[in-house]
Amino acid sequence: MKLLILLVVVVGIVALAQLARVYELSAKLRKRREEDISHADHRLNASLFIVFMLVFYASVAYLYVAYGDYLPVSASEHGVGVDSLMNINIIIITVVFFLVNTLLFVFAAKYYYKKDRKAKFFPHDNKLEMIWTVIPSIVLAGLIIFGLRTWNDMTGEASDEAMVIEIYSKQFDWTARYPGSNAEFGLSNYNLITSNNPLGIVTNEGIAESLAELDASIEKLDNEVRYERGVLLSQKAKYEKELKNLKNHGGHGHAEHAEGDEAHADEHTHHGMSEEQLLAEIAKIDEMLTSDLVSVLSETALEAKKDKLYRLKRHKQRVLDIEDFDFSDAQSLSAWEAGKDDKIVKGEFHLPIGKEVEFVFRSRDVIHSAYMPHFRAQMNCVPGVPTRFKMTPTITTDSMRTIMDNPEFDYVLLCNKVCGSAHFNMQMKVIVESQEDYDNWLNEQKTFFVEEVKEEAAPEVPAAPVVEGEPTASIN
């Protein structure tokens, strides 16, 4: 069938091309110039404008009938208002579309060129200016007021009975968090994010785990920097130079003529190291050069590792600052305890039907957009700025499957911002069910609790020799 339609279209195009060719040949035979346009040609074009207008309107009407009902049934209370706002916009746009295009086509057809007719010119008309300024302004003002009322209904304060769910986004997945039996979310801090604590929930155990991971990373990088062959050889050369200077100063008899503290100071380098200490440091470096930890890095790679080491130490200091901070609140549960019974869910999250839900959206990395099309809900997820949205689901997943006549249908949470290469796959299933089924599901979810980090004895690593002029990482 598709092939037949394609053939008909191709044959039609070829036929039109041939007709145009015949017309050109007939004009040449009549010795008529191409730029000469007769009154009959003008009248034909005017008629074709009306024909095109009717065909155009018939096509638009067909598209409205075939695809006009493009949205599924709204599955939330506020979605009814959103659909009403959309329908009013579509009606106004449709009326304006037909009105404006009718005027364009009819005027083009009626006022085609005639030799005995001259166009009237007038530069300004106050009535026309008032009509096409005041009427659109009134219509747009009405749409804006209606839209703001609908928006305020969706983003206003949630009721005291509303349940709260946090939706956490990152490239390229979603995580849902429910408060535990204490009905409070634990505080979160991005500095505490680890593989076992993806939301950075503030707990003593979470801080211990974060510090353990940071210490392991710092130790690894510190060894890579300290055991770099070029660094070791540079330090050895400096110590050998200091040792040579010390011996030369001793050979000139400086120590023999000095008394008290001056003699003691002259026996040391400006680092405060004696000859024996310098020899010991040189021997230590020789031993390090034979270690399996020795590596060879380019200058760029070495500087990058030093910079990362510096940033890791600053990160550790920020975690230590959290550990020292007092989150206690006389009117609520201690923040150190509030997050331990939170429930973290991935893959899908559940909602009870008829229960108002307030969503709190957060992002770890870039701007995402939480979009739930069947609930007519969308809100940006902005790093560092929690955003909110409330809704009340009105149709369960099973009922919507019946309405859609699709047994495999599921509500879905999508990302509606192009957030990266895997943006297309950033989605999470949403299940709407009865209160009883929801309670049973929630009770089966595990509570968040980071197991206590066991301290293990770290392997002994030789202390890095201190060299004057060598940059060292500091914690600000």
C-alpha positions as CSV (number, residue, x, y, z in Angstrom):
1,M,0.0,0.0,0.0
2,K,2.8,2.4,0.9
3,L,4.6,1.5,-2.3
4,L,1.5,2.3,-4.3
5,I,1.0,5.7,-2.6
6,L,4.7,6.5,-3.3
7,L,4.3,5.6,-7.0
8,V,1.2,7.7,-7.3
9,V,3.0,10.7,-5.8
10,V,6.0,10.2,-8.1
11,V,3.8,9.9,-11.2
12,G,1.9,13.1,-10.1
13,I,5.1,15.0,-9.8
14,V,6.3,13.9,-13.2
15,A,2.9,14.8,-14.8
16,L,3.0,18.3,-13.3
17,A,6.6,18.8,-14.6
18,Q,5.5,17.7,-18.1
19,L,2.5,20.1,-18.0
20,A,4.8,22.9,-17.0
21,R,7.1,22.0,-19.9
22,V,4.1,22.0,-22.4
23,Y,3.0,25.4,-21.1
24,E,6.5,26.8,-21.7
25,L,6.6,25.3,-25.3
26,S,3.2,26.7,-26.1
27,A,4.2,30.2,-24.9
28,K,7.3,30.1,-27.1
29,L,5.1,29.1,-30.1
30,R,2.8,32.1,-29.5
31,K,5.9,34.2,-29.2
32,R,4.9,35.3,-25.7
33,R,7.5,36.5,-23.2
34,E,7.7,34.8,-19.9
35,E,7.3,38.0,-17.9
36,D,4.1,38.9,-19.8
37,I,1.2,38.0,-17.5
38,S,-2.3,38.2,-18.8
39,H,-5.5,39.1,-17.0
40,A,-6.6,35.4,-17.3
41,D,-3.4,34.4,-15.5
42,H,-4.2,36.7,-12.6
43,R,-7.7,35.5,-12.4
44,L,-6.5,31.8,-12.4
45,N,-4.1,32.5,-9.5
46,A,-6.8,34.2,-7.5
47,S,-9.1,31.2,-8.0
48,L,-6.2,28.8,-7.0
49,F,-5.8,30.8,-3.7
50,I,-9.3,29.9,-2.8
51,V,-8.8,26.2,-3.8
52,F,-5.6,26.0,-1.8
53,M,-7.3,27.5,1.2
54,L,-10.1,24.9,1.1
55,V,-7.7,22.0,0.7
56,F,-5.5,23.5,3.5
57,Y,-8.5,23.7,5.9
58,A,-9.6,20.2,5.0
59,S,-6.1,18.9,5.9
60,V,-6.1,20.7,9.2
61,A,-9.6,19.4,10.1
62,Y,-8.4,15.9,9.3
63,L,-5.4,16.3,11.5
64,Y,-7.6,17.6,14.4
65,V,-10.0,14.6,14.0
66,A,-7.2,12.0,13.7
67,Y,-4.7,13.4,16.3
68,G,-6.6,16.0,18.3
69,D,-7.0,13.8,21.3
70,Y,-3.3,13.4,21.8
71,L,-3.2,13.3,25.6
72,P,-4.2,10.3,27.8
73,V,-6.6,10.8,30.6
74,S,-5.2,13.0,33.4
75,A,-4.3,10.9,36.5
76,S,-4.1,13.8,39.0
77,E,-6.4,16.3,40.5
78,H,-4.6,19.4,39.2
79,G,-4.2,17.7,35.8
80,V,-7.9,18.6,35.1
81,G,-7.0,22.3,35.4
82,V,-3.9,21.9,33.2
83,D,-5.9,20.2,30.5
84,S,-8.6,22.9,30.7
85,L,-5.9,25.5,30.3
86,M,-4.4,23.7,27.3
87,N,-7.9,23.2,25.7
88,I,-8.7,26.9,26.0
89,N,-5.3,27.8,24.4
90,I,-6.0,25.4,21.5
91,I,-9.5,26.8,20.9
92,I,-8.2,30.4,20.8
93,I,-5.3,29.4,18.6
94,T,-7.6,27.6,16.2
95,V,-10.0,30.5,15.9
96,V,-7.2,32.9,15.3
97,F,-5.6,30.5,12.8
98,F,-8.8,30.2,10.7
99,L,-9.6,33.9,10.9
100,V,-6.1,35.2,9.9
101,N,-5.6,32.7,7.1
102,T,-9.1,33.3,5.7
103,L,-8.4,37.0,5.5
104,L,-5.0,36.4,3.9
105,F,-6.4,34.0,1.2
106,V,-9.6,35.9,0.5
107,F,-7.9,39.3,0.2
108,A,-5.2,37.8,-2.1
109,A,-8.0,36.3,-4.3
110,K,-10.3,39.3,-4.3
111,Y,-7.7,42.1,-4.9
112,Y,-5.6,40.5,-7.6
113,Y,-4.0,42.8,-10.2
114,K,-6.2,44.6,-12.7
115,K,-5.0,47.3,-15.1
116,D,-8.0,49.6,-14.3
117,R,-7.7,49.3,-10.5
118,K,-5.4,51.2,-8.2
119,A,-4.6,50.3,-4.7
120,K,-5.6,52.6,-1.9
121,F,-2.8,53.7,0.4
122,F,-3.2,55.0,4.0
123,P,-0.3,55.1,6.5
124,H,-2.2,54.9,9.7
125,D,-5.6,54.0,11.2
126,N,-6.3,54.4,14.9
127,K,-9.3,52.1,14.9
128,L,-7.4,49.2,13.4
129,E,-4.5,49.8,15.8
130,M,-6.8,49.8,18.8
131,I,-8.5,46.6,17.5
132,W,-5.4,44.5,17.0
133,T,-3.8,45.8,20.2
134,V,-6.6,45.8,22.8
135,I,-8.3,42.5,21.8
136,P,-5.1,40.4,21.9
137,S,-4.1,42.1,25.2
138,I,-7.4,41.2,26.8
139,V,-7.2,37.6,25.6
140,L,-3.6,37.2,26.7
141,A,-4.3,38.8,30.1
142,G,-7.1,36.3,30.6
143,L,-4.8,33.4,29.7
144,I,-2.0,34.6,32.0
145,I,-4.4,35.0,34.9
146,F,-5.9,31.5,34.3
147,G,-2.4,30.0,33.9
148,L,-1.1,31.6,37.1
149,R,-4.1,30.3,39.1
150,T,-3.5,26.8,37.7
151,W,0.3,27.1,38.5
152,N,-0.3,28.3,42.1
153,D,-2.7,25.4,42.6
154,M,0.2,23.1,41.7
155,T,3.0,24.8,43.5
156,G,1.3,26.2,46.6
157,E,1.8,25.0,50.1
158,A,0.9,21.4,50.7
159,S,-1.6,20.4,53.4
160,D,-0.4,19.1,56.8
161,E,-1.6,15.6,55.8
162,A,0.5,15.5,52.6
163,M,3.2,12.9,52.4
164,V,6.6,14.1,51.3
165,I,8.9,12.2,48.9
166,E,12.3,13.4,47.8
167,I,13.3,12.8,44.1
168,Y,17.1,12.9,43.7
169,S,18.5,13.2,40.2
170,K,22.0,12.6,38.7
171,Q,23.4,11.5,35.4
172,F,21.6,9.3,34.5
173,D,19.1,8.0,37.0
174,W,16.6,8.8,39.7
175,T,16.5,7.9,43.4
176,A,13.4,8.3,45.6
177,R,13.6,8.8,49.4
178,Y,10.8,8.3,51.9
179,P,10.9,9.5,55.5
180,G,11.0,6.7,58.1
181,S,8.9,6.1,61.2
182,N,10.1,9.5,62.7
183,A,8.3,11.2,59.7
184,E,11.4,13.4,59.1
185,F,14.1,13.4,56.4
186,G,17.6,13.3,57.6
187,L,19.8,16.2,56.5
188,S,22.0,15.6,53.4
189,N,25.4,17.0,52.4
190,Y,27.1,16.4,49.1
191,N,30.5,16.1,50.9
192,L,29.3,12.8,52.4
193,I,28.3,11.1,49.1
194,T,29.8,7.6,48.8
195,S,28.9,4.4,47.1
196,N,26.9,3.3,50.1
197,N,25.5,6.8,50.8
198,P,24.5,8.1,47.3
199,L,22.4,11.0,48.8
200,G,25.0,12.1,51.3
201,I,22.6,11.6,54.3
202,V,24.2,13.0,57.5
203,T,24.9,10.3,60.1
204,N,27.9,9.5,62.3
205,E,28.4,6.3,60.3
206,G,28.2,8.1,57.0
207,I,30.9,10.6,58.1
208,A,33.1,7.7,59.2
209,E,32.7,5.9,55.9
210,S,33.4,9.1,54.0
211,L,36.5,9.8,56.0
212,A,37.7,6.2,55.4
213,E,37.2,6.5,51.6
214,L,39.0,9.9,51.6
215,D,41.9,8.6,53.7
216,A,42.4,5.6,51.3
217,S,42.3,7.9,48.3
218,I,44.7,10.4,49.9
219,E,47.1,7.7,50.9
220,K,47.1,6.2,47.4
221,L,47.7,9.6,45.7
222,D,50.3,10.6,48.4
223,N,52.3,7.5,47.6
224,E,52.1,8.1,43.9
225,V,53.4,11.7,44.3
226,R,56.1,10.8,46.9
227,Y,57.3,7.7,45.1
228,E,57.6,9.4,41.7
229,R,61.1,8.8,40.4
230,G,61.8,12.3,39.2
231,V,60.6,13.7,42.6
232,L,62.8,11.3,44.5
233,L,65.9,12.0,42.3
234,S,65.3,15.8,42.7
235,Q,65.1,15.5,46.5
236,K,68.2,13.4,46.6
237,A,70.2,15.9,44.5
238,K,69.1,18.7,46.8
239,Y,70.2,16.7,49.9
240,E,73.5,15.9,48.3
241,K,74.1,19.5,47.5
242,E,73.3,20.5,51.0
243,L,75.7,17.8,52.3
244,K,78.5,19.1,50.1
245,N,77.9,22.7,51.2
246,L,78.0,21.6,54.8
247,K,81.3,19.8,54.4
248,N,82.8,22.8,52.5
249,H,81.8,25.2,55.3
250,G,83.3,22.8,57.8
251,G,86.5,22.6,55.8
252,H,87.0,26.4,55.9
253,G,87.0,26.2,59.7
254,H,83.8,28.1,60.4
255,A,82.8,25.8,63.2
256,E,86.3,26.2,64.9
257,H,86.0,30.0,65.2
258,A,82.3,30.0,66.3
259,E,81.2,29.8,69.9
260,G,78.0,28.5,71.6
261,D,74.9,28.6,69.5
262,E,76.7,30.1,66.5
263,A,78.9,27.0,66.2
264,H,75.9,24.7,66.6
265,A,74.0,26.5,63.9
266,D,76.9,26.4,61.5
267,E,77.1,22.6,61.7
268,H,73.6,22.4,60.2
269,T,72.1,23.4,56.9
270,H,69.5,26.1,56.7
271,H,67.0,23.3,57.0
272,G,68.3,22.6,60.5
273,M,69.7,19.1,59.4
274,S,73.0,17.8,60.4
275,E,75.4,15.8,58.3
276,E,74.1,12.6,59.8
277,Q,70.5,13.5,59.1
278,L,71.3,14.4,55.5
279,L,73.0,11.0,55.0
280,A,70.0,9.3,56.6
281,E,67.6,11.0,54.3
282,I,69.7,10.2,51.2
283,A,69.8,6.5,52.3
284,K,66.0,6.6,52.8
285,I,65.5,7.9,49.3
286,D,67.8,5.2,47.9
287,E,65.6,2.6,49.6
288,M,62.4,4.2,48.3
289,L,63.9,4.1,44.7
290,T,64.1,0.3,45.0
291,S,60.5,0.0,46.1
292,D,57.7,-1.4,43.9
293,L,55.8,1.9,44.6
294,V,58.1,3.9,42.3
295,S,56.5,5.3,39.2
296,V,57.5,7.6,36.4
297,L,55.0,10.4,35.5
298,S,55.1,13.3,33.1
299,E,55.2,16.8,34.6
300,T,51.6,17.4,33.6
301,A,50.4,14.1,35.2
302,L,52.4,14.8,38.4
303,E,50.9,18.3,38.7
304,A,47.4,16.9,38.2
305,K,47.9,14.3,40.9
306,K,49.2,17.0,43.3
307,D,46.2,19.2,42.6
308,K,43.8,16.2,43.1
309,L,45.6,15.4,46.4
310,Y,45.1,19.0,47.5
311,R,41.5,18.9,46.7
312,L,41.0,15.6,48.5
313,K,42.5,17.1,51.7
314,R,40.2,20.1,51.5
315,H,37.3,17.7,51.0
316,K,38.4,15.8,54.1
317,Q,38.5,19.0,56.1
318,R,34.9,19.9,55.0
319,V,33.8,16.5,56.2
320,L,35.6,17.0,59.5
321,D,33.8,20.4,59.8
322,I,30.5,18.6,59.4
323,E,31.5,16.2,62.2
324,D,32.1,19.1,64.5
325,F,28.8,20.9,63.6
326,D,25.9,20.8,66.1
327,F,22.7,19.9,64.2
328,S,20.6,19.6,67.3
329,D,17.1,21.1,67.4
330,A,15.1,21.4,70.5
331,Q,11.8,21.0,68.5
332,S,12.7,18.0,66.4
333,L,14.8,14.8,66.3
334,S,18.6,15.2,66.2
335,A,19.7,15.4,62.6
336,W,22.3,12.7,63.3
337,E,19.5,10.3,64.0
338,A,16.7,11.5,61.7
339,G,18.2,10.0,58.5
340,K,18.9,6.5,59.8
341,D,15.4,5.2,59.1
342,D,14.9,7.0,55.8
343,K,14.1,4.6,52.9
344,I,16.0,4.9,49.6
345,V,14.3,3.4,46.5
346,K,15.6,2.9,43.0
347,G,14.0,1.6,39.9
348,E,10.5,2.4,40.9
349,F,8.6,4.3,43.6
350,H,5.0,3.9,44.8
351,L,2.2,6.4,45.6
352,P,-1.2,5.8,47.3
353,I,-4.2,6.9,45.4
354,G,-6.1,9.9,46.6
355,K,-3.2,11.0,48.9
356,E,-1.6,14.4,48.4
357,V,2.1,14.1,47.7
358,E,4.7,16.9,48.0
359,F,7.8,16.2,45.9
360,V,11.1,17.7,46.8
361,F,13.5,17.6,43.9
362,R,17.3,17.8,44.1
363,S,20.1,17.3,41.7
364,R,23.7,16.2,42.2
365,D,25.3,17.4,39.0
366,V,23.4,19.3,36.2
367,I,19.9,20.7,35.7
368,H,17.4,17.9,35.1
369,S,13.7,18.1,34.7
370,A,11.4,15.7,36.5
371,Y,8.5,15.1,34.1
372,M,5.5,12.8,34.8
373,P,3.3,13.3,31.8
374,H,0.2,11.3,32.9
375,F,0.1,13.4,36.1
376,R,0.7,16.7,34.2
377,A,3.6,17.3,36.5
378,Q,7.0,18.8,35.6
379,M,9.7,20.6,37.7
380,N,13.3,21.4,37.2
381,C,15.9,19.8,39.5
382,V,18.6,22.4,40.2
383,P,21.9,21.6,41.9
384,G,22.0,23.2,45.3
385,V,18.5,24.5,45.1
386,P,15.7,22.1,46.2
387,T,12.4,22.6,44.2
388,R,8.9,21.5,45.1
389,F,5.8,20.3,43.5
390,K,2.5,18.8,44.9
391,M,-0.1,16.6,43.4
392,T,-2.8,14.0,44.2
393,P,-2.9,10.9,42.0
394,T,-6.5,9.9,41.1
395,I,-6.1,6.8,39.0
396,T,-4.3,3.6,40.0
397,T,-1.9,1.9,37.6
398,D,-4.3,-1.1,37.2
399,S,-7.2,1.2,36.3
400,M,-5.1,3.2,33.8
401,R,-4.1,-0.1,32.2
402,T,-7.8,-0.8,31.6
403,I,-8.5,2.8,30.3
404,M,-5.5,2.6,28.0
405,D,-6.3,-1.0,27.0
406,N,-2.7,-1.8,27.6
407,P,-1.8,-4.5,30.3
408,E,1.8,-3.5,30.3
409,F,1.2,0.2,30.9
410,D,3.2,2.0,33.7
411,Y,3.4,5.6,34.8
412,V,6.9,6.9,34.3
413,L,9.1,9.6,35.6
414,L,11.3,11.1,32.8
415,C,14.0,13.7,32.5
416,N,12.8,16.4,30.2
417,K,16.1,18.3,29.9
418,V,18.9,17.2,27.6
419,C,21.3,16.4,30.4
420,G,23.9,14.3,28.6
421,S,24.6,11.3,26.4
422,A,22.3,8.9,28.3
423,H,19.5,11.4,28.8
424,F,17.1,9.3,26.7
425,N,17.4,6.4,29.2
426,M,16.9,8.4,32.4
427,Q,13.5,7.2,33.7
428,M,11.9,5.6,36.7
429,K,8.6,3.7,37.0
430,V,5.8,5.1,39.2
431,I,3.2,2.8,40.7
432,V,-0.1,4.2,42.0
433,E,-2.1,1.8,44.2
434,S,-4.4,1.5,47.1
435,Q,-3.3,2.8,50.5
436,E,-3.1,-0.8,51.9
437,D,-0.9,-2.0,49.0
438,Y,1.3,1.1,49.4
439,D,1.8,0.5,53.1
440,N,2.7,-3.1,52.5
441,W,5.2,-2.1,49.9
442,L,6.8,0.7,52.0
443,N,7.1,-1.7,55.0
444,E,9.1,-4.1,52.8
445,Q,11.7,-1.4,51.9
446,K,15.0,-1.4,53.8
447,T,15.9,1.5,56.0
448,F,19.0,3.5,55.3
449,F,21.8,2.8,57.8
450,V,25.5,2.9,57.0
451,E,27.4,0.2,58.7
452,E,30.1,1.3,61.1
453,V,33.4,1.6,59.4
454,K,36.0,-0.6,60.9
455,E,39.4,1.1,61.4
456,E,42.2,-1.0,59.9
457,A,45.8,-0.4,60.6
458,A,47.2,1.4,57.6
459,P,50.5,0.2,56.2
460,E,53.5,2.1,57.3
461,V,54.8,4.5,54.6
462,P,58.0,6.4,55.0
463,A,57.4,10.1,55.7
464,A,58.1,12.4,52.8
465,P,61.3,14.3,53.2
466,V,60.9,18.0,53.5
467,V,62.7,20.1,50.9
468,E,62.8,23.9,50.9
469,G,61.0,25.3,47.9
470,E,59.0,22.1,47.2
471,P,55.3,22.9,47.0
472,T,53.1,21.2,49.7
473,A,49.4,20.8,49.9
474,S,47.7,22.9,52.6
475,I,44.1,22.8,54.0
476,N,42.2,26.0,54.0
